[in-house]
Amino acid sequence: MRKITRMLLLATVVAFCVSISGCATAASSATGSANQPSPGPRKGSSDTAAKGGYDPEPAWVANPRASFPEERYVSAVGYGENREAAEKSAMGALVAVFGQTIKGETTVSSRYLEAVKSGALEVSESTDVGRAVTSSYALETVVGAEIKGVWSDRSSTTYAVAVMDRQKAAMLYADLIETNESSIRSLTAIPAAERNTMEAYARYDLAAEIAETSGRFLNVLSVVSPGAAAARRGTTTRPEDLRVEALKIAQSIPIAVSIKNDRDGRIAAAFSAVLTSAGFMTGGSGTRYSLTGTLALSPVELPENPNKFSRYTVDATLADAVTGNALLPYSASGRDGHTSQSEADNRAIRAAERKIRSEFGTAFAGFVTGLGGKK
């Protein structure tokens, strides 16, 4: 009996020790987990970072083709200190991708965008195509490019991927080129009686700009769909041909230039230089178009300055005798000085010449642009 009792007592002690040992092990294990450092946050998007976590780096950051296969897409990655900078960088990188393959510009010009906005092009700014053109100009990238992903790392650098779907782009550019050709046909459909006019010149000049843009569109199309580009390349209007026609019209339009109080014809020569650089003839009388104006010089005295000064004022207007319209008014003023009044006058005239060649040249180019965009 005692033997049995001792055996039961021994078993109880052993069981108690095992239990104590297990508890100690469990406590040690729990304590060890609590003391281990928690896993670091994952790299990634600032959106999830705000919630206490980070998205892992997308595959496209290191290699955009991993996410956007080359047979279906053209893609490029850019980066910057914020989302806007990253997206613009990505769009620029996409332009560079095309630049590695083709020669020439791939983006739209400000004048082409203005033609869309004014309605001179048969594309409404409110349509998908019109919005694509506007976005292309704003972001300085190719028409049809999209931002397909944005990701931020833990060093405050944001990445973006710009993508162009080849199939969608092929359809978009084919439509744009066809629209451009239709617009060119409308712009150059000018009755013979109205051909030798400023309006006709401006319309051909705009048509040449549109044709140049079609060439840029063909450059992009040759990358996204070489076959479609090859089929259209021989059917698009050449901008050189339109520029030749515009020049022929300009050379058939004489513009009489006359400035009252001119000194040795210098102010008239400055205006004539601007007009002839655009291809127009100057001189003669009784012409439909004329540029008339006046030059006024007056002495200026500055307190406590021994030098002599002369102020110049030029007022001129380009007019159409047939319609009676003042097409382009222009004025300029300024002053210059020297130790003698005669040389001060001479310097003032020289300053007026420089200003006319620069400022009137810009104004005349803007006038032509606006004239061509009128519907």
Wavefront OBJ file of the C-alpha trace (Angstrom):
o trace
v 0.000 0.000 0.000
v 2.818 2.398 0.943
v 4.517 1.527 -2.293
v 1.469 2.470 -4.289
v 1.096 5.702 -2.318
v 4.731 6.686 -2.995
v 4.279 6.004 -6.715
v 1.179 8.206 -6.865
v 2.968 10.988 -5.013
v 5.946 10.797 -7.386
v 3.677 10.960 -10.432
v 1.929 14.030 -9.037
v 5.248 15.812 -8.455
v 6.478 14.997 -11.962
v 3.233 16.237 -13.494
v 3.464 19.445 -11.482
v 7.056 20.083 -12.634
v 6.185 19.467 -16.255
v 3.306 21.924 -15.947
v 5.553 24.558 -14.367
v 8.172 24.044 -17.088
v 5.576 24.446 -19.870
v 4.281 27.650 -18.382
v 7.788 29.051 -18.092
v 8.499 28.176 -21.709
v 5.285 29.819 -22.889
v 6.029 32.932 -20.870
v 9.539 33.073 -22.255
v 8.217 32.693 -25.790
v 5.684 35.456 -25.306
v 8.274 37.744 -23.822
v 10.640 37.089 -26.741
v 7.984 38.077 -29.332
v 7.230 41.282 -27.535
v 10.887 42.267 -27.484
v 11.470 41.641 -31.236
v 11.379 44.791 -33.389
v 8.178 45.040 -35.486
v 8.581 44.651 -39.260
v 9.401 47.983 -40.952
v 6.721 49.640 -43.045
v 6.614 48.587 -46.702
v 7.897 50.995 -49.298
v 5.341 52.824 -51.287
v 2.398 55.040 -51.983
v 1.770 58.025 -49.748
v -1.937 57.127 -49.846
v -1.363 53.960 -47.846
v 1.403 55.585 -45.822
v -1.211 57.811 -44.242
v -2.926 54.657 -42.965
v 0.268 53.330 -41.447
v 1.365 51.084 -44.338
v 3.190 51.359 -47.655
v 2.545 49.825 -51.052
v 5.403 47.826 -52.528
v 7.219 49.256 -55.518
v 5.250 48.542 -58.713
v 7.071 46.612 -61.410
v 6.728 49.515 -63.855
v 9.009 51.770 -61.774
v 12.093 49.762 -62.749
v 10.778 48.569 -66.113
v 7.526 49.945 -67.568
v 7.410 47.139 -70.135
v 6.931 44.655 -67.303
v 3.461 46.112 -66.728
v 2.764 47.480 -70.193
v 3.977 45.016 -72.850
v 5.761 46.693 -75.755
v 3.653 44.960 -78.385
v 0.550 46.746 -77.032
v 1.889 49.932 -75.478
v 4.523 52.655 -75.687
v 5.484 53.628 -72.128
v 7.969 55.670 -70.096
v 8.581 56.512 -66.447
v 9.290 59.928 -64.918
v 9.788 61.164 -61.385
v 9.728 64.334 -59.314
v 9.195 65.779 -55.879
v 5.403 65.660 -56.244
v 2.715 64.123 -58.421
v 2.486 67.021 -60.876
v 6.260 67.065 -61.454
v 6.357 63.275 -61.827
v 3.534 63.225 -64.377
v 5.113 65.988 -66.455
v 8.461 64.176 -66.301
v 6.808 60.942 -67.462
v 5.101 62.703 -70.372
v 8.421 64.241 -71.385
v 10.094 60.860 -71.170
v 7.434 59.445 -73.489
v 8.242 62.137 -76.067
v 11.902 61.093 -75.773
v 10.919 57.485 -76.538
v 9.515 58.659 -79.869
v 12.539 60.882 -80.394
v 14.791 57.827 -80.232
v 12.885 56.285 -83.120
v 11.962 59.195 -85.376
v 13.306 62.569 -86.405
v 11.302 65.751 -86.044
v 8.733 67.179 -83.654
v 5.947 65.050 -82.188
v 3.978 67.617 -80.176
v 1.394 70.178 -81.306
v 2.188 73.890 -81.704
v 0.454 76.800 -80.003
v -0.931 77.905 -83.371
v -2.476 74.490 -84.005
v -4.081 74.599 -80.559
v -5.472 78.077 -81.304
v -6.923 76.748 -84.559
v -8.742 74.065 -82.552
v -10.053 76.632 -80.076
v -11.159 79.110 -82.755
v -12.977 76.491 -84.804
v -10.727 76.894 -87.843
v -10.036 73.172 -87.495
v -12.937 70.780 -87.783
v -12.295 69.529 -84.243
v -14.314 70.769 -81.289
v -12.354 71.471 -78.120
v -15.120 69.706 -76.140
v -14.658 66.375 -77.928
v -12.298 63.599 -76.834
v -9.977 64.452 -79.726
v -10.067 68.156 -78.863
v -9.337 67.436 -75.209
v -6.468 65.148 -76.194
v -4.925 67.952 -78.283
v -5.341 70.491 -75.455
v -3.819 68.104 -72.903
v -0.948 67.325 -75.252
v -0.030 71.002 -75.539
v -0.400 71.675 -71.804
v 1.818 68.726 -70.848
v 4.206 69.148 -73.801
v 3.725 65.557 -74.859
v 2.280 63.500 -77.675
v -1.462 63.470 -78.273
v -3.149 60.423 -76.750
v -0.684 59.817 -73.898
v -2.107 58.957 -70.468
v -0.770 58.635 -66.932
v -1.486 55.056 -65.884
v 0.181 54.894 -62.488
v 1.675 57.026 -59.717
v 3.755 55.759 -56.779
v 5.726 57.454 -53.991
v 8.656 55.932 -52.133
v 9.765 56.682 -48.577
v 12.337 59.264 -49.693
v 9.674 61.733 -50.918
v 10.203 60.900 -54.586
v 7.105 60.348 -56.703
v 7.126 58.212 -59.845
v 4.627 58.195 -62.705
v 4.246 56.084 -65.804
v 2.986 57.585 -69.090
v 1.421 55.135 -71.508
v 0.079 55.163 -75.039
v -2.124 52.300 -76.188
v -0.947 51.472 -79.710
v -4.347 50.415 -81.052
v -6.222 53.404 -79.623
v -3.462 55.767 -80.735
v -3.547 54.410 -84.279
v -7.269 55.196 -84.509
v -6.854 58.622 -82.881
v -4.020 59.723 -85.158
v -5.746 58.429 -88.276
v -8.772 60.568 -87.323
v -6.596 63.611 -86.604
v -4.781 63.358 -89.928
v -8.041 62.982 -91.839
v -9.523 65.962 -89.964
v -6.439 68.014 -90.795
v -6.722 67.162 -94.480
v -10.393 68.127 -94.496
v -9.570 71.436 -92.782
v -6.806 72.145 -95.310
v -9.248 71.585 -98.177
v -11.709 74.047 -96.593
v -9.051 76.683 -95.939
v -7.680 76.576 -99.466
v -11.060 76.548 -101.217
v -10.844 80.242 -102.136
v -12.676 81.792 -105.119
v -10.377 83.260 -107.768
v -11.733 86.774 -107.152
v -10.652 86.599 -103.493
v -7.334 84.864 -103.992
v -5.007 87.872 -103.965
v -6.031 89.116 -100.523
v -4.596 89.166 -97.030
v -7.273 86.679 -95.967
v -6.237 84.216 -98.662
v -2.591 84.538 -97.652
v -3.460 83.959 -93.996
v -5.591 80.911 -94.818
v -2.821 79.279 -96.832
v -0.347 80.118 -94.084
v -2.559 78.388 -91.498
v -3.119 75.439 -93.838
v 0.673 75.016 -94.044
v 0.869 74.939 -90.234
v -1.829 72.264 -90.114
v 0.008 70.230 -92.739
v 3.189 70.441 -90.665
v 1.236 69.127 -87.679
v -0.017 66.216 -89.796
v 3.629 65.407 -90.445
v 4.207 65.263 -86.687
v 1.181 63.020 -86.288
v 2.560 60.724 -88.984
v 5.820 60.549 -87.026
v 3.953 59.204 -84.000
v 1.758 56.923 -86.116
v 4.885 55.417 -87.677
v 5.853 54.153 -84.205
v 2.485 52.917 -82.928
v 1.326 51.535 -86.296
v 3.974 51.569 -89.055
v 1.620 50.076 -91.628
v -1.074 52.724 -91.101
v 1.534 55.483 -91.336
v 2.960 54.113 -94.569
v -0.514 53.978 -96.121
v -1.186 57.641 -95.314
v 2.213 59.176 -95.912
v 1.714 59.548 -99.665
v -1.784 61.045 -99.353
v -1.184 63.905 -96.899
v -0.673 67.468 -98.113
v 2.916 68.707 -98.065
v 3.391 71.915 -96.047
v 6.076 73.102 -98.505
v 3.510 73.187 -101.323
v 1.152 75.323 -99.246
v 3.945 77.703 -98.221
v 4.824 78.193 -101.902
v 1.205 79.093 -102.674
v 1.084 81.493 -99.714
v 4.242 83.188 -100.968
v 2.771 83.535 -104.464
v -0.283 85.258 -102.998
v 1.863 87.573 -100.875
v 3.992 88.567 -103.847
v 0.868 89.517 -105.765
v -0.282 91.887 -103.003
v 1.585 95.226 -103.061
v 1.382 97.291 -99.870
v 2.019 101.009 -100.130
v 4.008 102.403 -97.185
v 3.935 106.117 -96.394
v 5.148 107.874 -93.230
v 4.765 111.633 -92.716
v 7.700 113.568 -91.246
v 9.979 110.606 -91.912
v 13.734 111.218 -91.849
v 15.359 109.882 -95.000
v 12.627 107.223 -95.284
v 14.063 105.312 -92.328
v 10.779 104.610 -90.528
v 9.065 103.562 -93.765
v 12.017 101.265 -94.483
v 11.638 99.619 -91.074
v 7.955 98.855 -91.734
v 8.752 97.671 -95.272
v 11.407 95.295 -93.939
v 8.786 93.535 -91.795
v 6.343 93.209 -94.679
v 8.898 91.986 -97.211
v 10.231 89.403 -94.742
v 6.726 87.890 -94.817
v 6.882 87.801 -98.625
v 4.834 90.895 -99.476
v 5.787 93.548 -102.020
v 5.934 97.170 -100.881
v 5.700 100.427 -102.741
v 3.434 101.954 -105.343
v 0.226 103.913 -104.908
v -3.474 103.243 -105.332
v -3.052 99.746 -103.920
v -5.754 97.900 -101.990
v -3.571 97.655 -98.878
v -1.555 100.510 -97.427
v 0.392 101.276 -94.307
v 0.297 104.975 -93.440
v 1.526 106.820 -90.394
v 3.437 109.712 -88.865
v 6.683 110.257 -87.038
v 6.919 112.957 -84.386
v 10.149 114.063 -82.679
v 10.230 116.443 -79.729
v 13.067 117.627 -77.469
v 13.058 116.540 -73.839
v 14.840 118.287 -71.004
v 15.853 116.329 -67.923
v 16.649 118.236 -64.721
v 20.341 118.366 -63.818
v 21.296 116.495 -67.006
v 23.428 118.457 -69.501
v 22.700 116.052 -72.377
v 20.040 116.641 -75.010
v 17.178 114.170 -75.372
v 14.642 113.475 -78.091
v 11.323 111.671 -77.763
v 9.922 109.809 -80.756
v 6.317 108.838 -81.372
v 5.234 106.626 -84.281
v 1.581 106.039 -85.128
v 0.687 103.837 -88.108
v -2.174 101.747 -89.468
v -2.373 98.925 -91.994
v -5.662 99.424 -93.855
v -7.803 97.804 -96.568
v -9.094 100.358 -99.095
v -11.758 97.987 -100.468
v -13.470 97.274 -97.149
v -12.418 100.533 -95.496
v -11.226 98.573 -92.463
v -8.218 99.419 -90.319
v -6.598 95.994 -90.165
v -3.679 96.574 -87.817
v -3.067 99.768 -85.823
v 0.412 100.223 -84.335
v 2.120 102.811 -82.166
v 5.517 103.130 -80.533
v 7.317 105.711 -78.447
v 10.546 106.204 -76.558
v 13.493 108.514 -76.173
v 17.244 108.680 -76.555
v 19.924 111.267 -75.896
v 23.323 112.699 -76.754
v 25.412 115.793 -76.191
v 23.831 117.456 -79.264
v 20.153 117.689 -80.201
v 20.740 116.538 -83.778
v 22.463 113.370 -82.614
v 19.774 112.824 -79.962
v 17.192 112.950 -82.806
v 19.262 110.535 -84.836
v 19.517 108.095 -81.957
v 15.801 108.364 -81.256
v 15.016 107.433 -84.862
v 17.430 104.522 -84.652
v 15.644 103.298 -81.510
v 12.292 103.612 -83.309
v 13.605 101.530 -86.212
v 14.680 98.738 -83.872
v 11.361 98.749 -82.050
v 9.353 98.624 -85.296
v 11.335 95.714 -86.678
v 10.796 93.791 -83.459
v 7.391 94.827 -82.136
v 5.590 95.428 -85.420
v 7.055 92.180 -86.751
v 5.444 90.313 -83.838
v 2.185 92.222 -84.211
v 1.972 91.518 -87.945
v 2.616 87.800 -87.420
v -0.156 87.750 -84.815
v -2.477 89.580 -87.196
v -1.883 86.982 -89.911
v -2.440 84.165 -87.435
v -5.733 85.635 -86.262
v -6.880 86.370 -89.806
v -6.288 82.777 -90.895
v -8.222 81.424 -87.899
v -11.411 83.361 -88.645
v -14.316 81.239 -89.810
l 1 2 3 4 5 6 7 8 9 10 11 12 13 14 15 16 17 18 19 20 21 22 23 24 25 26 27 28 29 30 31 32 33 34 35 36 37 38 39 40 41 42 43 44 45 46 47 48 49 50 51 52 53 54 55 56 57 58 59 60 61 62 63 64 65 66 67 68 69 70 71 72 73 74 75 76 77 78 79 80 81 82 83 84 85 86 87 88 89 90 91 92 93 94 95 96 97 98 99 100 101 102 103 104 105 106 107 108 109 110 111 112 113 114 115 116 117 118 119 120 121 122 123 124 125 126 127 128 129 130 131 132 133 134 135 136 137 138 139 140 141 142 143 144 145 146 147 148 149 150 151 152 153 154 155 156 157 158 159 160 161 162 163 164 165 166 167 168 169 170 171 172 173 174 175 176 177 178 179 180 181 182 183 184 185 186 187 188 189 190 191 192 193 194 195 196 197 198 199 200 201 202 203 204 205 206 207 208 209 210 211 212 213 214 215 216 217 218 219 220 221 222 223 224 225 226 227 228 229 230 231 232 233 234 235 236 237 238 239 240 241 242 243 244 245 246 247 248 249 250 251 252 253 254 255 256 257 258 259 260 261 262 263 264 265 266 267 268 269 270 271 272 273 274 275 276 277 278 279 280 281 282 283 284 285 286 287 288 289 290 291 292 293 294 295 296 297 298 299 300 301 302 303 304 305 306 307 308 309 310 311 312 313 314 315 316 317 318 319 320 321 322 323 324 325 326 327 328 329 330 331 332 333 334 335 336 337 338 339 340 341 342 343 344 345 346 347 348 349 350 351 352 353 354 355 356 357 358 359 360 361 362 363 364 365 366 367 368 369 370 371 372 373 374 375
